[in-house]
C-alpha cells in the first residue's frame, strides 16, 4: 500500500526540469533525517501525524499523470516504495517521471526512457553521517551518462560542503565534460532571499557546476502544496 502526504499541480522549482509544469506526488516516510529538511511533515512524527496521510491508488495515479507533462515523485524518500512505482509506471503509457531521491536506494526502471532521477546525496552538514552510499551512486552513473540522472547537492555549509562534494565526484570518476550539465549545487534555505545563493554560485563558477535556484521558494516562500 502506498501513502501520500500530499499531491498537487505546480511548476518544478529546482534541478534540471526547473520551470516545467509538474504533477507532484509526495510520499510518507524517509530513511534519513536532515537537520534542515523543508518537508519534515513527511517523516517526523513529533511534528506531523501519520493520520494526515492518505492511501493512493493505481487508478488515481493513472489519471493524475495526465494532468501535466512531468510527474515528480518526491518525499520523504520515494524509492522506499520502489516495487510499487516500478509496477505502476510499467502499466501506464506516456508521461515522464522524475524521482527525487537521496541516492541510498538503487535505480529502478533503467530500461524506461520516460524515467529520470535527481539524486541528492546528503552531505555531513545535513546531520546524516555516512549517508553517501558510493556503491549505490555508482549504479546511477550509466544513467547520468545518458542524461537520465543528475546529481544535486544541497549546500548549507559552503566551505565544508565544497570539499566533500569534490571528494564524492572524484570517487565517482565522472567524465569532465558531463559535470557542467549533470552536477547541480543548490543553496539550502526556506526564505525568498536564499542567503547562501551567492556563495553557491561562486562555487559553481569555480568548478563548472550547474547552479539550481529554488523557484518555488522565491515565489511562494516555504509553503506546502505549491
N, C-alpha and C positions, 0 to 999 in steps of 0.2 A: 504494500500500500504506500502511496506517495502523499505526503502532506506538504502543502504550501503555506507560507506566511502571508504572501500577497501575490497578486498578478495585476499588471497594469500596462497601458499603452503609453509610450513616451518616445524620446529620442535617446539613442545610446550616447552617454555623456563622456566616454573616455575610451582610450585604446584605438585599435586600427579601424573600427567601424564608427567612430565618433560622428554624430550628426545623423546617422541612419535611423529612420522611424522603426521602432522595435517593440515587439511584444515581450514583456518581462515576466518570467516565472521565477519566483524566489522561494527556494526550498527551506524547510526547517532542518536545523542541525549542522554542526561543524565539528571537525576533529581538532581544530586549533582554536586558540583564544588570543586574539591580537589586542594589545592594550589600547590601541587607537581605533578599534573596529567601529565603523559607522553604521553597522546593522546588527547591533548586539541582540536585537529582538528576535534574531533567527536562531540563537543558541543559548543565551544567558537566562536561565530560568529564574534568577534572582530579580531580573529587571523586565522580564516578559513572561508570558504564560503560554504553555503548550495548548491550552484551551482556545487560544486565539487563532490557531492554525486550522486548516480545513482540508478535507480529503479532496484530491484532484484526480479526475478520471481520464482515461484514454479518449473518451468521446469528447470531453471538454478540450483536451489537447488538440485533437484533430480539427476542431472548429477554431480554436484560438490562433493556430498558426496561419490561418487565412487572413488575419487582421493586419498583418504587417509583413514587409519583405524579409525581416530578420526576427528570429525568436532568440532572445537572450536568456539562457538558463543559468541562474546565479544562486546565491545563498547568503550566508551559510556556504556549505560545500556541496555542489550538485552531484559530484561523482561518488558521493556516498550511495547514490541510487543508480549506479551505472547500469545494472541489469535492466531496470525499468526503462531508462532512456534509450538504451540500445534496442530493446524490443519495440518501443513506441515509434521511434524515428524510422526504423526499418519498415514499419507498417503504414507509413504515410508517404504521399507523393508530393514533390515540390517543396518549396520553402528553403530557407537557410537557417542554420542553428549555430549559435555561439555559446560555448561553455566557458564560464568564468570560474577558474579553478585554482587552488593553491599549489598544485603541482605535486601533491603527495599520493595521488592515485594515477594509475597508468591510463593512456588514451583508450577510447572506445571508438568504434565505427571508423577505423583507419582507412577503410576502403570506400568511404562515402564522402564524395567531394562537396556535399552540402554542409558538412560539419567542420567547424573551426574551434580552436581553443585559444583562450587568452590566459596564459599561465602567470600567476602572481606569487612567485616563491617568497616566503615570509622570512625576511632578514632578522638578525638577532634583535634589532631595535624594536621589533614587533612584540617582543616578550616571549617568543616561541623559540627557545634554544634548541638547535638541532632539527628545525622544521624543514630545512632544504634537503631534499632527497635526490642526490645527483643521479642515482641509478634510475629513478623514475623520470627525471627531467631528460635523461639521455634517450628514453623511449620516444620522446616528442621531437627529437632533432630531425628525423626524416620528414615530419610534418612541417617543421619550421622551414626546411629547405624547399618545401612545396608551396609555401605561403598559406598553409592551413593552421599554423600555430605561431603564437607570438609570446614573447616574454615581456611582462610588465611589472617592474619593481616599484613598490611604494616607498618613497623616501621620506623618512621622518627625522633622521639624524644625518644630514648631508655628508659630513666628513667620514663618519664611521660607515655609513651605508655605501658610499662610493668605493671604498676599499673592498668591502665584501662583495659588491656586485662584480667588480673586476676579477676577483678571485673565482667566483662562480663561473663567469664567462670563460675564463682561462681553462677551467676544468672541463667545460662543455666543448671547448675547441670548435666553436662555430666559425665558418668561413668569414673573413673580414668584410667581404662585400655584402654579406647578409645582414650584419649587425645594424647598419644605419636604417634599415627598413623593418627589422623584426624585433629590436630590443627597445622597449619604451621605459622611460622614467616618469613617474607621476608624483607630484607633491602630495603628501598627506595633509589633510585639512578639511574642515567641515564648515568654514565660513567663506563667504563670497570673495574675500580678499586673497585667499590661499597664500598666506605669508611666505611659504617656502618656495613658491613658484620661481622666483628669480634665481635663487641658488641652484635649483634643479636644472633650469635652462643652461646655466653656466657649465654644469657637469656634462650636460648633453652636448654642448658645443665642443667641450674639451675632448670628448671621446667618440663623437659621431653617433651618439644615441639619439633615439627619437623621443621627442617630448610629448607627453599626454597631459592635457589640461583636464578639468572636471567641469564640463559644460553645464551639467545639471545643477551642480553646486553654485556656479556663477549665476544661474538664472533664478533658481528656487530656494537656494540655501539647503540645509540638511533636513529635507522633508521626505517623508515616506510617500510612495506611490507616484513619483514624478521622475 
